[in-house]
Each structure stands twice: as C-alpha cells, then as structure tokens.
C-alpha cells in the first residue's frame, strides 16, 4: 500500500512539473513586455481629463449638481468606439476645454442610464448632454447634426474668440449654466453650424 502511494505521489509530482509554466526569466532570454507591465487602475476620468473631478454615478452627479449649483455635463461613450476615442483625445488635450470643464459636475458613462431623458433622440455614442442645477435635462443644447442631436466631433471642441466671446460645442449661453461673477455676456457659446 505504501509502495503504491509513493508511486502515485511521484507520478503526480512528475506530471505537475511537466505541465507547470516556467515563470522565471532565464538569463539572455527576452522578457514579454506585454505581460510584465503592471496594469494601471482605471480612473473615473477614463482618459477624458485626469486632473478634473469626475463623479461615479448619475445619481451622485445629480446630487453634486444640485448642492454645488453647478451644471452637469454627461458624456456617453464607448471605449472601443473610434468616434468616442477621437472626441476623448481632443477633449483631454485641449487646455481651454479642460479649464471650462472645471465649471461643471462631470460624468462620463460607458453604459446607458435608466433616465429616458438622457437619450431623447436615441442611444448612440459619443453624445454629450447637459443638466442644469435645477436638475432639468437641457435637451435644447444640441450639436450641429440633425440625425444625432447630441453628437460632437473633435473639431467641435475648438475654442474660438476672445475672453469676452467664446465658441465651443454648440449654441447655448454658458452664463445660463455657469454661475459667474462676470458680466452676463462674458462667456457665450454660439453655434458652429
């Protein structure tokens, strides 16, 4: 009995040694850089601006918007969508946009919410919607496309004008959304149509 147990044990050791993956790197061998680089944790910004403060959920964003009296900007996107990636890159690399974004409660979603008001003309990406501090979805703030009202392209993020007149995204007045100590006409958004 003891002989059979020892034989089975040695057989299992030999089998496991044969099937085991060699995890050590031999001298002179190339390291697989794909697996060896640590994966960084994903932040709430998801690449849209790591220095900005982002909210985690729609409910949290609504609460912060109401309590801080700041408008909410909701960006719907998908990680694998080339249009979302292009808009994200333009948004993240534009320092003026990043500065203006500080005036908002920010939320970016890679999933749909249950609030039907956040997809008034369908569920597509990328799309950006705004909610004012009274928690009203601003369906009147649209982009330049008639078939995708809340879609934007990288060229739509370009800021144009002077300090007294700024063009960005679409046709609406930032002063209606952003509380300001400046004169009411200090920051105005005009259509890029």
C-alpha positions as CSV (number, residue, x, y, z in Angstrom):
1,X,0.0,0.0,0.0
2,X,2.8,2.3,0.9
3,X,4.6,1.5,-2.3
4,X,1.5,2.3,-4.4
5,X,1.0,5.7,-2.6
6,X,4.6,6.6,-3.1
7,X,4.4,5.7,-6.8
8,X,1.2,7.8,-7.2
9,X,2.8,10.7,-5.4
10,X,5.9,10.6,-7.6
11,X,3.8,10.3,-10.7
12,X,1.8,13.4,-9.7
13,X,5.0,15.4,-9.0
14,X,6.5,14.5,-12.3
15,X,3.2,15.3,-14.1
16,X,2.8,18.7,-12.4
17,X,6.5,19.5,-13.1
18,X,6.0,18.7,-16.8
19,X,2.8,20.8,-17.1
20,X,3.9,23.7,-14.9
21,X,4.5,27.0,-16.7
22,X,8.0,28.4,-16.3
23,X,7.5,31.8,-14.7
24,X,11.2,32.6,-14.3
25,X,13.1,34.6,-16.9
26,X,16.3,32.8,-18.0
27,X,19.4,34.9,-18.5
28,X,19.7,36.2,-22.0
29,X,16.0,35.5,-22.7
30,X,13.7,38.3,-23.8
31,X,11.1,39.4,-21.3
32,X,7.5,39.5,-22.6
33,X,6.8,43.2,-22.1
34,X,3.1,42.8,-22.8
35,X,2.5,40.8,-19.6
36,X,5.2,42.3,-17.5
37,X,3.9,45.9,-17.4
38,X,1.6,46.5,-14.5
39,X,-1.9,47.5,-15.5
40,X,-2.8,50.8,-14.0
41,X,-6.2,51.2,-12.3
42,X,-8.7,52.9,-14.4
43,X,-9.7,56.3,-13.0
44,X,-13.2,57.8,-13.2
45,X,-12.0,60.2,-16.0
46,X,-11.4,57.2,-18.3
47,X,-8.9,59.4,-20.2
48,X,-11.2,62.5,-20.5
49,X,-9.1,64.6,-18.2
50,X,-7.4,63.0,-15.2
51,X,-6.9,66.4,-13.4
52,X,-10.7,67.0,-13.4
53,X,-13.0,65.8,-10.7
54,X,-15.4,63.2,-12.1
55,X,-18.4,61.6,-10.4
56,X,-19.0,57.9,-10.4
57,X,-22.8,57.6,-10.9
58,X,-25.6,59.6,-12.4
59,X,-27.3,59.9,-9.0
60,X,-24.1,61.2,-7.4
61,X,-23.7,63.7,-10.3
62,X,-27.3,65.0,-9.9
63,X,-26.8,65.4,-6.1
64,X,-23.5,67.3,-6.6
65,X,-25.0,69.5,-9.3
66,X,-27.9,70.5,-7.1
67,X,-25.8,71.0,-3.9
68,X,-23.0,72.9,-5.7
69,X,-25.2,74.9,-8.0
70,X,-23.1,73.7,-11.0
71,X,-24.4,72.4,-14.2
72,X,-23.8,68.7,-15.1
73,X,-22.0,67.6,-18.3
74,X,-22.7,63.9,-19.2
75,X,-20.5,62.3,-21.8
76,X,-21.8,59.0,-23.2
77,X,-19.1,57.0,-24.9
78,X,-17.7,53.5,-25.5
79,X,-14.0,52.6,-25.1
80,X,-13.8,50.7,-28.4
81,X,-15.7,53.3,-30.5
82,X,-13.3,55.2,-32.8
83,X,-15.5,58.4,-32.7
84,X,-15.5,58.3,-28.9
85,X,-11.8,57.9,-28.9
86,X,-11.2,60.8,-31.2
87,X,-13.5,63.1,-29.2
88,X,-11.9,62.0,-25.9
89,X,-8.4,62.8,-27.3
90,X,-9.5,66.3,-28.5
91,X,-11.3,66.9,-25.2
92,X,-8.4,65.8,-23.0
93,X,-5.7,67.6,-24.9
94,X,-7.4,71.0,-25.2
95,X,-6.3,73.0,-22.1
96,X,-9.1,75.6,-22.6
97,X,-11.7,72.9,-22.7
98,X,-10.2,71.3,-19.6
99,X,-10.4,74.7,-17.8
100,X,-14.0,75.3,-18.8
101,X,-14.9,71.7,-17.7
102,X,-13.9,72.6,-14.2
103,X,-17.1,74.7,-14.0
104,X,-19.2,71.6,-14.4
105,X,-20.0,68.5,-12.4
106,X,-18.6,65.9,-14.8
107,X,-19.8,62.3,-15.5
108,X,-18.7,60.0,-18.3
109,X,-20.7,56.9,-18.9
110,X,-19.8,53.8,-20.8
111,X,-23.2,52.4,-20.2
112,X,-26.8,53.7,-20.5
113,X,-28.7,55.1,-17.6
114,X,-32.3,54.3,-16.8
115,X,-33.3,58.0,-17.3
116,X,-35.0,58.2,-20.7
117,X,-34.3,62.0,-20.8
118,X,-30.7,61.3,-21.4
119,X,-31.4,59.7,-24.7
120,X,-34.1,61.9,-26.2
121,X,-33.1,61.0,-29.8
122,X,-31.7,57.5,-29.3
123,X,-28.8,55.7,-27.7
124,X,-25.6,56.4,-29.7
125,X,-22.1,57.5,-28.9
126,X,-20.4,59.8,-28.4
127,X,-23.1,62.2,-27.2
128,X,-22.9,64.9,-24.6
129,X,-25.9,66.2,-22.6
130,X,-26.2,68.9,-20.1
131,X,-28.3,69.1,-16.9
132,X,-28.7,72.5,-15.2
133,X,-28.6,72.8,-11.4
134,X,-32.4,72.7,-11.1
135,X,-31.9,69.1,-12.5
136,X,-33.5,69.8,-15.8
137,X,-32.0,68.0,-18.8
138,X,-31.2,70.7,-21.3
139,X,-32.5,69.0,-24.5
140,X,-32.3,72.4,-26.2
141,X,-28.5,72.3,-26.1
142,X,-27.7,70.3,-29.3
143,X,-24.9,69.8,-31.7
144,X,-24.8,70.5,-35.4
145,X,-26.2,67.2,-36.6
146,X,-30.0,66.8,-37.3
147,X,-29.9,63.0,-37.1
148,X,-27.8,62.8,-33.9
149,X,-28.6,66.0,-32.0
150,X,-26.2,65.5,-29.1
151,X,-23.2,64.2,-31.1
152,X,-20.0,66.1,-31.3
153,X,-16.8,65.7,-33.2
154,X,-13.2,66.6,-32.2
155,X,-13.4,69.8,-34.3
156,X,-16.4,70.9,-32.2
157,X,-14.1,71.3,-29.1
158,X,-12.1,74.1,-30.7
159,X,-12.4,77.3,-28.7
160,X,-12.6,80.4,-30.9
161,X,-12.9,84.1,-30.0
162,X,-11.7,86.4,-27.3
163,X,-12.1,86.3,-23.5
164,X,-15.5,88.1,-23.9
165,X,-16.8,85.8,-26.6
166,X,-16.0,82.0,-26.7
167,X,-17.3,79.5,-29.2
168,X,-17.3,75.8,-28.2
169,X,-19.5,72.8,-28.5
170,X,-22.9,74.2,-29.6
171,X,-25.3,77.0,-29.5
172,X,-26.1,78.0,-25.9
173,X,-25.0,80.5,-23.3
174,X,-22.6,79.3,-20.6
175,X,-23.9,82.1,-18.4
176,X,-27.3,80.3,-18.2
177,X,-25.5,77.2,-16.9
178,X,-22.4,78.5,-15.0
179,X,-22.8,80.9,-12.1
180,X,-20.3,83.7,-12.8
181,X,-19.1,87.0,-11.2
182,X,-18.5,88.4,-14.6
183,X,-21.0,90.4,-16.7
184,X,-23.7,88.2,-18.2
185,X,-22.3,88.4,-21.7
186,X,-18.8,87.4,-20.6
187,X,-18.9,83.8,-21.8
188,X,-21.2,82.9,-24.7
189,X,-21.4,79.9,-26.8
190,X,-22.5,80.3,-30.4
191,X,-23.3,77.6,-32.9
192,X,-20.6,76.0,-35.0
193,X,-23.0,75.5,-37.9
